[in-house]
């Protein structure tokens, strides 16, 4: 495959579904839109499932929200698998909490038209995600490389893209594409995630796709604001216009009901050619093994 058309949907949490079925219908709107535009994959943002707090049980305490959303996610996944098959595209369905023997994880699901379901846990959790008073989660311990129609794909969830150590692990596998679903409260968080995504594109000589939630969930007790957008970042090479920006929407808080939806092509063949030695100065999967620190 020489290129991949990617749809990035910065879902607005204020949509406020009143049931799992209604949420699945909302998601189908975006899946159909992406498929009709020829996209091979649609990515939704981190914690997009939080919009389902709009139909949480009365009196639910904040510490119980993730368990409720985990139950919603279990019910939702079969609907999403059917949508991927029906519209013949792969769906990264944002992230949702998943109950494991060790605790709840923040997990992204990649659903393929052939019915395959792959998942990636968030590896680096924020202080909020680890707080016993709110959404107490446990981190994942495995970074997976997915194969999709011959394309090597990794998923780094929000804060994970800010961790250079994970980039060093990925570099050994020469990924074609890294998908970054995110949720950021403020413009500062948006710039951290999106800025680091641009850096990872340079380091890994690959495409990095990012999108985050916007708006405010009806029923939220934690995330009063969400600021984000959608972007595809590429290495800063002449072939891609020098800047490393493949495509980018402006950041928004979504309070005006705006909902960025970006469809863009990832130039896979050009990226592979650059990794094979045609890049301007890229040293390959360079390590600092020969370097010592001194004080």
C-alpha positions in Angstrom: 0.0 0.0 0.0 1.5 3.3 -1.1 -0.7 5.6 1.0 -3.5 5.4 3.6 -6.4 7.8 3.8 -7.0 8.6 7.5 -10.1 10.2 9.1 -9.5 12.0 12.4 -12.6 12.8 14.4 -12.4 15.2 17.4 -15.7 14.0 18.9 -17.7 16.6 20.8 -18.7 15.1 24.2 -21.7 17.4 24.4 -23.6 15.1 22.0 -24.9 13.4 25.1 -26.3 10.0 24.0 -29.0 8.5 26.2 -28.2 4.9 25.6 -25.5 2.6 24.2 -27.5 2.1 21.0 -27.8 5.9 20.5 -24.1 6.3 21.0 -23.4 3.6 18.4 -25.7 5.4 16.0 -23.8 8.7 16.5 -20.5 6.8 15.8 -21.9 5.4 12.7 -22.4 9.0 11.4 -18.7 9.5 11.5 -17.8 6.0 10.2 -20.1 6.5 7.2 -18.6 9.9 6.5 -15.1 8.5 6.6 -16.0 5.5 4.4 -17.8 7.7 1.9 -14.6 9.8 1.6 -12.5 6.8 0.9 -10.8 6.6 4.3 -9.2 3.3 5.3 -9.2 4.1 9.0 -11.1 6.3 11.3 -9.6 7.4 14.7 -11.7 8.7 17.6 -10.2 10.4 20.7 -9.3 9.2 24.2 -12.1 8.8 26.6 -14.7 9.5 23.9 -16.9 7.1 25.9 -17.2 9.8 28.7 -20.1 11.3 26.8 -22.1 8.2 28.0 -22.1 9.7 31.5 -25.1 11.5 30.1 -27.1 8.4 31.0 -25.2 7.3 34.1 -27.3 6.0 37.1 -28.6 8.6 39.5 -26.3 9.2 42.4 -23.3 7.5 40.9 -20.1 8.6 42.8 -17.0 9.8 40.8 -15.1 6.7 41.9 -17.8 4.6 40.3 -17.8 6.3 36.9 -15.1 4.2 35.3 -16.7 0.9 36.3 -19.9 2.2 34.7 -18.1 3.3 31.5 -16.3 -0.1 31.4 -19.7 -1.8 31.4 -20.9 0.6 28.6 -17.7 -0.3 26.6 -18.3 -4.0 26.9 -21.8 -3.5 25.4 -20.6 -1.1 22.8 -17.8 -3.1 21.2 -19.9 -5.5 19.3 -21.8 -2.6 17.7 -18.5 -1.0 16.7 -17.1 -4.3 15.2 -20.3 -4.5 13.1 -19.8 -0.9 11.9 -16.2 -1.6 10.8 -17.4 -4.6 8.8 -20.5 -2.8 7.4 -18.5 0.2 6.1 -15.3 -1.7 5.3 -12.9 0.4 7.2 -10.8 0.0 10.4 -11.9 1.9 13.5 -9.8 3.1 16.3 -12.7 3.6 18.7 -11.0 6.1 21.0 -10.3 4.7 24.5 -12.4 3.2 27.2 -11.8 1.7 30.7 -11.5 -2.1 30.8 -11.7 -4.2 33.9 -8.7 -6.5 34.4 -7.6 -8.7 37.3 -5.1 -5.9 38.2 -7.6 -3.0 38.0 -9.1 -0.8 35.3 -7.0 0.2 32.3 -7.4 3.0 29.8 -7.5 1.0 26.6 -7.8 1.8 22.8 -9.4 -0.7 20.5 -8.6 -1.1 16.8 -11.4 -2.9 15.0 -10.9 -4.3 11.5 -13.5 -5.0 8.8 -12.5 -8.7 9.0 -13.7 -8.8 12.6 -10.3 -8.7 14.2 -10.1 -6.7 17.5 -6.8 -5.5 18.8 -6.1 -3.3 21.8 -3.5 -1.1 23.4 -3.4 0.0 27.0 -2.2 3.4 28.1 1.3 3.0 29.5 2.0 6.3 31.2 -0.9 7.6 33.4 -1.5 11.1 34.5 -1.7 11.9 38.3 -5.5 12.3 37.9 -5.8 8.8 36.3 -4.0 7.3 39.2 -5.9 9.1 42.0 -7.8 6.8 44.3 -10.4 9.6 44.8 -11.4 9.7 41.1 -10.5 7.5 38.1 -8.1 5.2 39.7 -6.4 3.2 36.8 -3.5 0.9 36.4 -1.0 1.3 33.5 -0.4 -1.2 30.7 3.0 -2.9 30.4 3.1 -3.9 26.7 3.7 -1.7 23.6 2.2 -3.5 20.6 2.9 -3.2 16.9 -0.2 -3.8 14.8 -0.2 -5.0 11.2 -3.0 -3.6 9.1 -3.0 -4.4 5.3 0.8 -4.5 5.4 1.1 -1.2 7.4 2.9 -1.2 10.8 0.9 0.8 13.3 1.4 1.7 16.9 -1.0 3.4 19.3 0.3 5.9 21.9 -2.4 7.3 24.1 -2.2 11.0 25.0 0.6 11.3 27.6 2.3 8.2 26.0 3.3 10.4 23.0 5.2 12.7 25.4 7.5 10.0 26.6 10.7 9.8 24.5 11.5 6.4 26.1 8.5 4.9 24.2 9.7 6.5 21.0 13.1 4.7 21.5 11.3 1.4 21.9 9.2 2.0 18.8 12.2 3.0 16.6 13.4 -0.6 16.6 10.3 -1.6 14.7 10.2 1.1 12.0 6.5 1.9 12.3 4.7 3.5 9.3 2.0 5.2 11.4 1.4 6.1 15.1 -2.1 6.8 16.2 -2.5 9.2 19.1 -6.0 9.5 20.7 -5.9 12.2 23.4 -7.9 14.2 25.9 -6.5 17.5 27.2 -8.2 19.9 29.5 -6.4 23.1 28.5 -4.6 24.6 25.5 -1.3 23.8 27.3 -2.1 20.1 27.3 -3.1 20.3 23.6 0.3 21.9 22.7 2.2 19.3 24.8 0.6 16.4 23.0 0.6 17.8 19.5 4.0 19.3 19.9 5.5 16.0 21.0 3.7 14.2 18.2 5.5 16.5 15.7 8.8 15.5 17.4 8.0 11.8 17.2 7.4 12.1 13.4 11.0 13.5 13.1 12.5 10.9 15.3 10.7 7.9 13.8 10.5 9.1 10.2 6.9 8.1 10.1 3.4 9.6 10.1 1.8 10.6 13.4 -2.0 11.1 13.5 -3.5 12.9 16.5 -7.0 13.9 17.6 -8.6 14.7 20.9 -12.0 15.2 22.5 -13.6 18.6 22.6 -16.6 20.0 24.4 -18.0 18.9 27.8 -19.9 15.7 28.7 -23.3 16.1 30.1 -23.0 14.4 33.5 -19.2 14.9 33.9 -17.8 15.5 37.4 -14.2 15.7 36.3 -13.5 17.2 32.9 -15.3 20.5 32.7 -13.3 21.6 29.6 -11.6 19.8 26.7 -9.4 21.5 24.2 -8.0 19.8 21.1 -8.1 19.4 17.3 -6.8 17.0 14.7 -3.5 16.7 12.8 -1.3 14.5 10.7 2.4 15.2 11.3 5.2 14.0 9.0 9.0 14.3 9.1 10.4 17.8 8.2 11.5 16.8 4.7 11.3 18.7 1.4 9.0 16.2 0.0 6.4 17.1 2.5 6.7 20.9 2.4 9.5 21.3 4.9 7.3 22.1 8.0 6.3 18.5 9.0 2.7 19.5 9.0 0.7 17.2 6.7 -2.6 18.7 7.8 -3.9 20.4 10.9 -7.1 21.9 12.3 -7.1 24.8 14.8 -7.5 23.9 18.4 -11.0 24.4 19.8 -12.8 23.9 23.1 -15.9 22.7 21.3 -18.2 24.9 23.4 -19.7 26.2 20.2 -20.6 22.6 19.2 -17.7 22.5 16.7 -16.2 19.1 16.0 -13.1 18.9 13.9 -13.2 16.1 11.3 -10.0 15.8 9.2 -9.4 13.4 6.3 -5.8 13.2 5.1 -3.5 10.9 3.2 -0.5 9.4 4.9 2.3 9.0 2.2 3.5 5.6 3.3 5.7 4.8 0.3 7.5 8.1 0.5 8.1 7.6 4.2 9.5 4.1 3.6 11.8 5.5 1.0 13.1 8.1 3.4 13.7 5.6 6.1 15.7 3.5 3.6 18.3 6.2 3.2 16.7 9.0 1.2 16.1 11.4 4.1 18.1 14.6 4.3 19.9 13.9 7.5 18.1 11.2 9.5 20.6 8.9 11.1 18.2 5.9 11.3 17.2 4.2 14.5 20.1 5.9 16.3 20.8 5.1 19.9 23.1 6.8 22.4 24.8 3.5 23.5 28.3 4.9 23.0 27.5 8.1 24.9 28.4 8.5 28.6 27.1 11.2 31.0 29.6 13.0 33.2 29.2 15.4 36.0 
